[in-house]
Amino acid sequence: MTGYKGIIYRAGILRSKGNGQELGDIFELGVPKQKAAVTGGIGFSEMGYSLCSSIEAVLPWMDYLKPLSFRRLIREEVRLFEVNTLDGKTEGSGGHIKAETLVIKREIPQREIIAYFEENQESLNRLIKSGSLTETGWKEYCRDRIEDYALITDAAAISRIPAQNCLRNGQKSLCLYPEAGEYSFETCKKCPGFRLAGDALSYRRDYLYLQCRRQLIEGKELELMEEFTSLRANGFECEVRNLRYLADWISGGNDFPAK
C-alpha cells in the first residue's frame, strides 16, 4: 500500500513526532522500519506507524505547509513523504492508517505539492474552510523556496549543525560562533548562553548520530566509533537502536543511501 506521511526534519534528521520532551523515532530514506504491533481499539494511536491515504489527509496531523519564517523560528519543519507499507498489516481506513512497518520511498517536494493543490482546487478550498490552512498561509508557502530534502554526509556540515540550530546563534551577547568560524563544542562551552534551553548542547545527540551515520556510509565499524560510545554512555537509546539497525541493513548488502 502506498500512502503519505509528514515527518519532522530536525537538525539534519528525519523524526516522528516526539512524546513530550522526548525526541521521536528516526526514519531513513529507503530503509524499512522495524515491525511494530498494530491493533485496533483504544491503543490505536500509539501503535505502529502512521500514514494517510492522500496528501491533503496528512495536513490536519502534520502541517507541511508552514512558511519558511516559521520553520526557521522553531528550528524544525515537517516534510511530506511518499511511503509504502511493504504489504504488511494495516489498521484503519480513510485518512488515518496504522501500519506494522513502512519504508520512505521519496519526498514530495514543494513544487509537486503546489502543483497538486493547483490541480485539486476543491481539496485546497476544503482545507481552508476547515481551518487546517489559511489563504494567507498558502500564498506565503507558494512564494517561499524550500530546498528538497538531502542526506547530510559532509563532516564539516554536520559539525556546524548544533551551533546553527542554537537559539542563541548570532546573538552578540550570548554567541561566540560568528567569531569562532568552525563550530566545536569547546567553543560553545565558552558562550554565555551555553546550557540554556535550546542551546548547542541540545543538539549533541543529533550531531553524534549524524557523525555515526556518515561513518557507516564510509564503511566503518559502528561499535568502534567514539561518537557511538558517547551515545551509549549518555543513554540515547533511540539513536543507538536506529544506528545498529542501519548498520545491519548496510552489512546485509543493501544500498544506503538508497539509489
Buried (B, 14 or more C-beta within 10 A) or exposed (E): BEBBBBBBBBBBBBBBBEEEEEBBBBBBBBBBBEBBEBEEEEEBEEBBBBBBBBBBBBBBBBBBBBBBEEBEEEBBBBBBBBBBBBEBBBBBEEBBBBBBBBBBBBBBBBEBBBEBBEEBEEBBEEBBEEEBBEEEBBEBBBEBEBEEBEBBBEEEEBBBBBBBBBBBBEBEEBBBBEEBEEBBBEBBEEBEBBEBEBBBBBBBBBBBBBBBBBBBBEEEEBEEBEBBEBBBEEEBEBBBEBBEBBBEBBEEEEEBEBE
